[in-house]
Amino acid sequence: MVKKTSFELHADDTILDVNQKKRVLKLIAIITLVVFVPLAVKNILIGETVLAIVLLAFEITLLLEVAAIIYNEQRVIGNLIPLTLLGASIIMAIDIFGTLATYWVFPIVIAIVFLFSERVALLSNLLIILGVTAAIYPQQDPEVTARYTFSLVATLTIVHVVVKEVHKLQSELRHLLERDAMTGALNRHQLHSSLDRAIEQYGYSTIVMIDVDNFKTINDNYGHDTGDTVLKQAVATINSNTRANDLLFRVGGDEFLLLFHGVDKYAVETIMNLIGRNISEQAYPHDVKVTLSCGVAESVPFETSQAWIKRADLALYQAKSLGRNRVSVYCDSTLSQYEDVDYQRESGKQTVK
């Protein structure tokens, strides 16, 4: 079973990613400034002061929220106030101006589907439909009102279904992009960005370079099917003994990198010894013996992700040099002892000069 990572667990179900949403919000902010502010001024001039105030309040809250999302990447007001003001302005406009104002409902409810999560969009649009129907019912023939409401519901149903299917496809493509197809571990696509983020957001974090001992021998003697099974079982064991926000990356054929957010190297050493013991005690095809060599390195403030990985690599090399099937923790003496080790990360090999 594939463990969901922290960024997968906290991702919302909108169809747009962060950068796309920022671009769309900028466009919406411009359109609403061009449309809603003149409408508010017009309503003041014709004596509809309450509607004008609601339109201006919506525009102000929208601009504040958009600015916060674009420039600070956080919310200051939330969805409730802008959506409430938007819904109120639509219903009030229909109540005052009649059928002419109903044409604005279609682009508004469709935009809500694309910008907000499925639950928020469904609830918001349901309330808007009920409010709009109640506002327009006294102003036109019931049969016309029913047709309008039906067309609005049909439009939203189609949009919701399409967006849901597109989002499902996006999730599948994202899974293929970010994860190793065989083991389910993350691939290198987000490795350095994840490490950089850990350095920035936590006082300390720890990574482990993990190597399956004598994996080439297992492949040569028992075939790649057995080797694949070994890797899958090893990954499953690691996932079952780590947290949701601990990220496991496959960085080579039998080499993995495990990131522990906010955990020091001594705690990680204990965890990896437990994982190594669990893996070695499991049953594998052809009764092959599987063990791990692990190199542990704790983060250093302002260090690059490349330097961090190199220190973990040095600790891994130390574990192999000492006989494999062990956990080695990086310290300054590790660097001096193995400074002649040439790491060829792109090829996934380690050689000694």
C-alpha positions as CSV (number, residue, x, y, z in Angstrom):
1,M,0.0,0.0,0.0
2,V,1.3,3.5,-0.9
3,K,1.6,5.9,2.0
4,K,0.1,9.3,1.3
5,T,2.6,12.1,1.9
6,S,1.9,15.2,3.8
7,F,1.6,17.4,0.7
8,E,-0.9,14.8,-0.8
9,L,-2.9,14.7,2.4
10,H,-3.2,18.5,2.6
11,A,-3.8,19.3,-1.1
12,D,-7.3,20.5,-1.8
13,D,-9.5,19.1,-4.5
14,T,-9.7,22.1,-6.8
15,I,-8.8,21.6,-10.4
16,L,-6.2,24.4,-10.5
17,D,-2.8,24.3,-8.9
18,V,-1.4,27.2,-6.8
19,N,0.2,29.1,-9.7
20,Q,-2.8,28.6,-12.0
21,K,-5.2,29.7,-9.2
22,K,-3.1,32.9,-8.7
23,R,-3.3,33.8,-12.4
24,V,-7.1,33.1,-12.5
25,L,-7.6,35.2,-9.3
26,K,-5.7,38.1,-10.9
27,L,-8.0,37.9,-13.9
28,I,-11.1,37.7,-11.8
29,A,-10.0,40.7,-9.6
30,I,-9.5,42.8,-12.8
31,I,-12.9,41.7,-14.3
32,T,-14.7,42.4,-11.0
33,L,-13.1,45.8,-10.7
34,V,-14.2,46.7,-14.2
35,V,-17.7,45.4,-13.8
36,F,-18.7,45.5,-10.1
37,V,-17.4,48.9,-9.2
38,P,-19.2,50.7,-12.0
39,L,-22.3,48.7,-11.1
40,A,-22.0,49.9,-7.5
41,V,-21.6,53.5,-8.7
42,K,-24.6,53.2,-11.0
43,N,-26.8,51.7,-8.1
44,I,-25.8,54.6,-5.9
45,L,-26.9,57.1,-8.6
46,I,-30.3,55.3,-9.1
47,G,-30.9,55.1,-5.3
48,E,-30.1,51.4,-4.7
49,T,-27.7,52.2,-2.0
50,V,-27.9,48.9,-0.1
51,L,-27.1,46.9,-3.2
52,A,-24.2,49.3,-4.0
53,I,-22.8,48.8,-0.5
54,V,-23.0,45.0,-0.8
55,L,-21.2,45.1,-4.2
56,L,-18.4,47.3,-2.9
57,A,-18.1,45.2,0.3
58,F,-17.8,42.1,-1.9
59,E,-15.2,43.7,-4.1
60,I,-13.1,44.9,-1.1
61,T,-13.1,41.5,0.6
62,L,-12.3,39.8,-2.7
63,L,-9.3,42.1,-3.4
64,L,-8.0,41.6,0.1
65,E,-8.3,37.8,-0.2
66,V,-6.7,37.8,-3.7
67,A,-3.8,40.0,-2.6
68,A,-3.2,37.8,0.4
69,I,-3.2,34.6,-1.6
70,I,-1.0,36.0,-4.4
71,Y,1.6,37.9,-2.4
72,N,1.6,36.2,1.1
73,E,0.3,32.7,0.0
74,Q,-2.2,32.7,2.9
75,R,-5.8,33.6,3.5
76,V,-6.8,36.6,5.7
77,I,-10.6,36.5,5.3
78,G,-11.5,33.1,4.0
79,N,-14.2,32.0,1.6
80,L,-17.3,32.6,3.7
81,I,-17.5,36.4,3.7
82,P,-16.8,37.0,-0.1
83,L,-19.1,34.1,-1.1
84,T,-21.9,35.4,1.2
85,L,-21.6,38.9,-0.1
86,L,-21.5,37.6,-3.7
87,G,-24.6,35.5,-3.2
88,A,-26.5,38.3,-1.5
89,S,-25.6,40.8,-4.3
90,I,-26.9,38.4,-7.0
91,I,-30.2,37.8,-5.1
92,M,-30.7,41.5,-4.4
93,A,-29.9,42.4,-8.1
94,I,-32.5,39.9,-9.3
95,D,-35.1,41.1,-6.8
96,I,-34.5,44.7,-8.0
97,F,-33.9,44.3,-11.7
98,G,-35.6,41.1,-12.5
99,T,-34.8,38.6,-15.3
100,L,-32.0,40.9,-16.7
101,A,-29.8,40.2,-13.7
102,T,-30.1,36.4,-13.9
103,Y,-27.7,36.1,-16.8
104,W,-24.8,36.9,-14.4
105,V,-25.6,33.8,-12.4
106,F,-24.2,31.3,-15.0
107,P,-20.5,32.6,-15.2
108,I,-20.5,33.2,-11.4
109,V,-21.5,29.6,-10.4
110,I,-19.2,28.1,-13.0
111,A,-16.3,30.2,-11.7
112,I,-17.0,29.0,-8.2
113,V,-16.7,25.3,-9.3
114,F,-13.3,25.9,-10.7
115,L,-11.9,28.1,-7.9
116,F,-13.2,26.2,-4.8
117,S,-13.1,22.7,-3.4
118,E,-16.0,20.4,-4.4
119,R,-17.8,20.7,-1.0
120,V,-17.6,24.5,-0.8
121,A,-18.6,24.9,-4.5
122,L,-21.6,22.5,-4.1
123,L,-22.9,24.2,-0.9
124,S,-22.4,27.7,-2.3
125,N,-24.0,27.0,-5.6
126,L,-26.9,25.2,-4.0
127,L,-27.7,28.2,-1.8
128,I,-27.3,30.6,-4.8
129,I,-29.7,28.5,-6.8
130,L,-32.3,28.4,-4.0
131,G,-31.9,32.2,-3.4
132,V,-32.1,33.1,-7.1
133,T,-35.2,30.9,-7.7
134,A,-36.9,32.5,-4.7
135,A,-36.1,36.0,-5.9
136,I,-37.2,35.5,-9.5
137,Y,-40.3,33.4,-8.9
138,P,-42.6,36.3,-8.2
139,Q,-41.4,38.2,-11.2
140,Q,-42.2,35.8,-14.0
141,D,-44.3,32.8,-15.1
142,P,-43.7,29.7,-12.8
143,E,-43.0,27.6,-15.9
144,V,-40.3,30.0,-17.1
145,T,-38.8,30.0,-13.6
146,A,-38.7,26.2,-13.5
147,R,-37.0,26.1,-16.9
148,Y,-34.4,28.6,-15.8
149,T,-33.7,26.7,-12.5
150,F,-33.5,23.4,-14.4
151,S,-31.0,24.8,-16.9
152,L,-28.9,26.2,-14.1
153,V,-28.9,22.9,-12.2
154,A,-28.1,21.0,-15.5
155,T,-25.2,23.4,-16.2
156,L,-23.7,23.0,-12.8
157,T,-24.2,19.2,-12.8
158,I,-22.2,18.9,-16.1
159,V,-19.5,21.3,-14.9
160,H,-19.1,19.4,-11.6
161,V,-18.9,16.0,-13.3
162,V,-16.3,17.3,-15.8
163,V,-14.2,19.0,-13.2
164,K,-14.3,15.9,-11.0
165,E,-13.1,13.7,-13.9
166,V,-10.4,16.1,-14.8
167,H,-9.3,16.3,-11.2
168,K,-9.2,12.5,-11.1
169,L,-7.1,12.4,-14.2
170,Q,-4.8,15.1,-12.7
171,S,-4.3,13.0,-9.6
172,E,-3.4,9.9,-11.6
173,L,-0.9,11.9,-13.8
174,R,0.6,13.5,-10.7
175,H,1.0,10.1,-9.1
176,L,2.8,8.9,-12.2
177,L,5.0,12.0,-12.2
178,E,5.9,11.9,-8.5
179,R,6.1,8.2,-7.7
180,D,8.1,5.2,-8.7
181,A,5.8,2.9,-10.6
182,M,7.0,-0.3,-9.0
183,T,7.6,0.5,-5.3
184,G,5.2,3.5,-4.9
185,A,8.0,5.5,-3.3
186,L,8.5,9.1,-4.4
187,N,10.9,9.6,-7.3
188,R,13.6,12.3,-7.6
189,H,11.1,14.8,-9.1
190,Q,10.5,16.6,-5.8
191,L,13.6,15.5,-3.8
192,H,15.6,18.7,-3.7
193,S,12.6,21.0,-3.2
194,S,11.4,18.8,-0.3
195,L,14.8,18.9,1.3
196,D,15.1,22.7,0.9
197,R,11.6,23.1,2.4
198,A,12.6,20.9,5.4
199,I,15.7,23.1,6.0
200,E,13.6,26.3,5.8
201,Q,10.6,25.2,7.9
202,Y,12.2,23.1,10.6
203,G,14.9,23.7,13.1
204,Y,16.4,20.4,12.2
205,S,15.4,17.4,10.2
206,T,17.2,14.2,9.3
207,I,17.7,12.2,6.1
208,V,18.8,8.6,5.7
209,M,20.5,7.1,2.6
210,I,19.3,3.5,2.4
211,D,20.9,0.8,0.4
212,V,19.7,-2.8,0.1
213,D,22.8,-4.9,0.7
214,N,24.0,-7.2,-2.1
215,F,21.0,-6.4,-4.2
216,K,22.8,-7.1,-7.5
217,T,23.6,-10.6,-6.2
218,I,19.9,-11.2,-5.4
219,N,19.0,-10.1,-8.9
220,D,21.7,-12.2,-10.6
221,N,21.0,-15.4,-8.6
222,Y,17.2,-15.3,-8.3
223,G,16.0,-13.0,-11.1
224,H,14.5,-9.5,-11.3
225,D,11.1,-10.7,-10.1
226,T,12.6,-11.7,-6.8
227,G,14.5,-8.4,-6.7
228,D,11.4,-6.5,-7.3
229,T,9.6,-8.3,-4.5
230,V,12.4,-7.5,-2.1
231,L,12.2,-3.8,-2.9
232,K,8.4,-3.7,-2.6
233,Q,8.5,-5.5,0.8
234,A,11.3,-3.2,2.0
235,V,9.4,-0.1,1.0
236,A,6.2,-1.4,2.6
237,T,8.1,-2.1,5.9
238,I,9.6,1.4,5.9
239,N,6.2,3.0,5.2
240,S,4.6,1.0,8.0
241,N,7.2,2.2,10.5
242,T,7.2,5.9,9.6
243,R,4.8,8.8,9.8
244,A,2.7,10.3,7.0
245,N,5.0,13.3,6.7
246,D,8.2,11.2,6.5
247,L,9.0,11.1,2.8
248,L,10.6,8.1,1.1
249,F,12.3,8.7,-2.3
250,R,13.8,6.1,-4.6
251,V,17.0,7.6,-5.9
252,G,18.6,4.6,-7.6
253,G,18.0,1.0,-8.4
254,D,18.3,-0.3,-4.8
255,E,18.9,3.0,-3.1
256,F,16.4,5.2,-1.2
257,L,16.4,8.4,0.7
258,L,14.1,8.8,3.7
259,L,13.3,12.3,5.1
260,F,12.2,12.7,8.7
261,H,10.8,16.2,9.3
262,G,11.7,17.7,12.7
263,V,13.4,14.5,14.1
264,D,17.0,14.5,15.3
265,K,19.7,12.0,14.1
266,Y,19.7,10.0,17.3
267,A,16.0,9.3,17.2
268,V,16.3,8.4,13.5
269,E,19.2,6.0,14.3
270,T,16.9,4.1,16.7
271,I,14.0,4.1,14.1
272,M,16.3,2.8,11.3
273,N,17.7,0.1,13.5
274,L,14.2,-1.1,14.2
275,I,13.3,-1.0,10.5
276,G,16.5,-2.8,9.5
277,R,15.7,-5.5,12.1
278,N,12.1,-5.9,10.8
279,I,13.3,-6.2,7.2
280,S,15.9,-8.8,8.0
281,E,13.4,-10.9,9.9
282,Q,10.9,-11.1,7.1
283,A,10.4,-14.0,4.7
284,Y,11.4,-13.5,1.1
285,P,11.2,-15.6,-2.1
286,H,13.9,-18.3,-2.2
287,D,14.7,-17.5,1.4
288,V,17.0,-14.8,0.4
289,K,18.5,-12.8,3.2
290,V,17.8,-9.1,3.0
291,T,19.5,-6.4,5.1
292,L,20.0,-2.6,4.9
293,S,22.9,-0.3,5.1
294,C,21.9,3.2,6.2
295,G,23.7,6.6,6.4
296,V,22.1,9.2,8.7
297,A,22.7,12.9,8.5
298,E,20.9,15.7,10.4
299,S,20.3,19.0,8.6
300,V,22.4,22.1,9.2
301,P,20.9,25.6,8.9
302,F,21.5,27.3,5.5
303,E,23.0,24.1,4.1
304,T,22.1,23.2,0.5
305,S,20.2,20.0,-0.2
306,Q,23.2,18.7,-2.2
307,A,25.6,19.1,0.7
308,W,23.1,17.4,3.0
309,I,22.8,14.4,0.7
310,K,26.5,14.2,0.4
311,R,26.9,13.9,4.2
312,A,24.3,11.1,4.3
313,D,26.2,9.4,1.4
314,L,29.4,9.5,3.4
315,A,27.7,7.9,6.4
316,L,26.2,5.3,4.1
317,Y,29.7,4.6,2.7
318,Q,30.9,4.2,6.3
319,A,28.2,1.6,7.0
320,K,29.2,-0.4,4.0
321,S,32.8,-0.2,4.8
322,L,32.1,-1.5,8.3
323,G,30.5,-4.7,7.0
324,R,27.0,-3.6,5.9
325,N,23.7,-4.4,7.7
326,R,24.1,-1.4,10.0
327,V,23.2,2.3,10.6
328,S,26.0,4.9,10.6
329,V,25.4,8.5,11.7
330,Y,27.4,11.2,10.1
331,C,29.8,13.2,12.2
332,D,32.8,15.4,11.4
333,S,35.2,12.5,11.6
334,T,33.2,10.7,8.9
335,L,34.1,13.5,6.5
336,S,37.8,13.3,7.2
337,Q,37.9,9.5,7.1
338,Y,36.0,9.2,3.7
339,E,36.8,12.5,2.0
340,D,38.4,10.7,-0.9
341,V,35.1,9.0,-1.8
342,D,33.9,10.1,-5.2
343,Y,30.1,10.2,-5.4
344,Q,28.6,9.9,-8.8
345,R,25.0,10.6,-7.9
346,E,23.8,10.8,-11.5
347,S,24.9,7.3,-12.2
348,G,23.8,6.0,-8.8
349,K,27.3,4.5,-8.1
350,Q,29.9,5.2,-5.5
351,T,33.6,4.7,-6.1
352,V,36.8,5.2,-4.0
353,K,39.6,7.1,-5.6
